[in-house]
Amino acid sequence: MSLSEIQTRLTAAEAACGRAPGSVQLIAVSKVQPLERVVAVLNAGHRLFGENYVQEAQAKWPDLRARFGAVQVHMIGPLQTNKAKVAVELFDAIHTVDRLSLAEKLAKLAQTRGACPELFVQVNTGAEPQKAGILPVDADGFVATCRAMDLAPAGLMCIPPEGEDPEPHFAMLAQMAARNGLSGLSMGMSSDFEVAIAHGATHVRVGSAIFGARTYG
Ligand SMILES: *Cc1c(COP(=O)(O)O)cnc(C)c1O
């Protein structure tokens, strides 16, 4: 478990680009990790986690929250509309608002509940056909549509194309957020979180560098 090493690198990356200490939140991505690794990170004092699957999170976090107290869990995986209701009860933030039908569903739930998790609009910065997310050309309009539905997105999220230099994607997302008056930037993973911080990331999503490699079974 190298949580402390990642925290040290994160703090150094903040300092290197003149950002205030604590301006970047470290989301420990615990999807499909063995429970003992998650418990070790909780025991080390970490309290912010990311999950990709509603069912897995539902099976894990109510119990861990009962044991460890206030833990924030962020949804960072694709969210089916029919799981949105469970998701808004379970998660403190949803990073993957990637289509109109989901935004509409979340807006309805927010009306009924009088509360809504923090929301990030996922942008498909590489315009990859197989990848979820709003296309860059549609992002400004989508943010406006969300606001017209009384949703108040906190920021934008992206997953750069695999095997490409992520830097232009981080720069594009930061520009897009700035021109839409959004302060949140969810970008950067194990291999590139320092680059993302240099481009203004407020939330980095780090899995394998903290927990070790994932084994899907
Ligand atoms: C799994 C996942 C991560 C973490 O990836 P690592 O490379 O293990 O750090 C970050 N973001 C998203 C959206 C993911 O699905």
The ligand as an SDF file (V2000), in Angstrom:
LIG
                    3D

 15 15  0  0  0  0  0  0  0  0999 V2000
  -10.2830    2.7610  -12.6100 C   0  0  0  0  0  0  0  0  0  0  0  0
  -10.3690    4.2110  -12.8420 C   0  0  0  0  0  0  0  0  0  0  0  0
   -9.4020    5.0950  -12.3370 C   0  0  0  0  0  0  0  0  0  0  0  0
   -8.1510    4.6330  -11.6030 C   0  0  0  0  0  0  0  0  0  0  0  0
   -7.2510    4.1190  -12.5150 O   0  0  0  0  0  0  0  0  0  0  0  0
   -5.7090    3.8050  -12.1140 P   0  0  0  0  0  0  0  0  0  0  0  0
   -5.0030    3.7820  -13.3970 O   0  0  0  0  0  0  0  0  0  0  0  0
   -5.7470    2.4950  -11.4120 O   0  0  0  0  0  0  0  0  0  0  0  0
   -5.2680    4.8870  -11.2260 O   0  0  0  0  0  0  0  0  0  0  0  0
   -9.5870    6.4480  -12.5270 C   0  0  0  0  0  0  0  0  0  0  0  0
  -10.6570    6.9300  -13.1940 N   0  0  0  0  0  0  0  0  0  0  0  0
  -11.6000    6.1180  -13.7050 C   0  0  0  0  0  0  0  0  0  0  0  0
  -12.7540    6.7050  -14.4160 C   0  0  0  0  0  0  0  0  0  0  0  0
  -11.4840    4.7380  -13.5660 C   0  0  0  0  0  0  0  0  0  0  0  0
  -12.4260    3.9510  -14.0890 O   0  0  0  0  0  0  0  0  0  0  0  0
  1  2  1  0
  2  3  1  0
  2 14  2  0
  3  4  1  0
  3 10  2  0
  4  5  1  0
  5  6  1  0
  6  7  2  0
  6  8  1  0
  6  9  1  0
 10 11  1  0
 11 12  2  0
 12 13  1  0
 12 14  1  0
 14 15  1  0
M  END
$$$$
